């Protein structure tokens, strides 16, 4: 199983932390100490860093595209796995090379990596990794190297790409070839810095003595953010492929296959029992229907008897209410007549008393 990648979400978070830590930087050096030590360089650090950042993005796109072409063009399990390993390991390695602190060192490292990849797929240890589709990997590697050379030509004086710079790159690539699709390699940056410093400041000091702009860091974060989900997906595919190759997993799958065969046999028995179960189900439904009909008939009879009793009670209650209403009515009439009589008597008495008072 492939080892964990060195550039993952942790790299993205590290770049984010670095961006926040350097947010207060107000300016960027026009040239780094390493660039000043190399008289062939004719551009600024900011421009060169921007060029190399674009190289990192294009490197990933090219490798991913080439690997996907190989995967789509073959059914060979081993070749498809090799294509997955190619993009899974080469792209993070390109990011490591391109995102070094010094843009000149980063450019040289990406240049070396492109030459190493051409050698690896042309006549090196990886010349047979993709079978009849090997030409896709070779052509992809050459396109990447061509992109690198455009940056080299735009950033250095005429002759550097074929003279001193080219000699160093090809010698390093020849002495430190890539040996497998794991893309484990040494970076040439410190050695290159020592070469161009020529006894002045130390090679390592020349590499690390510089600043970075917020824009550069944000560009790196964007590339990491775009690549990290793909890296996770490729890792998952590789893990699944490794599981398929694991003897214990194969044994487990064999046991599952045997269990499935037993289930199929049980399914055949279940099919034979289906007609019997259907008959029993229909007989049970008929019996249930008959029992329900009897219950409904009984309920109907009881409902009718209850309604008859209710009707009788209603008639009796209605008669009592009528008699009570008549009684109440006559009592009200009697009360009203008595009240009227009392009022008349009172009125007469009042008149008589008034007459006496007047006389």
Secondary structure as UniProt FT lines:
FT   HELIX           9..21
FT   TURN            22..24
FT   HELIX           33..37
FT   TURN            39..40
FT   HELIX           45..73
FT   HELIX           77..98
FT   HELIX           103..122
FT   TURN            125..130
FT   HELIX           131..133
FT   HELIX           134..155
FT   TURN            158..163
FT   HELIX           164..175
FT   TURN            181..182
FT   HELIX           189..197
FT   TURN            198..199
FT   HELIX           203..208
FT   HELIX           214..245
FT   HELIX           247..358
//
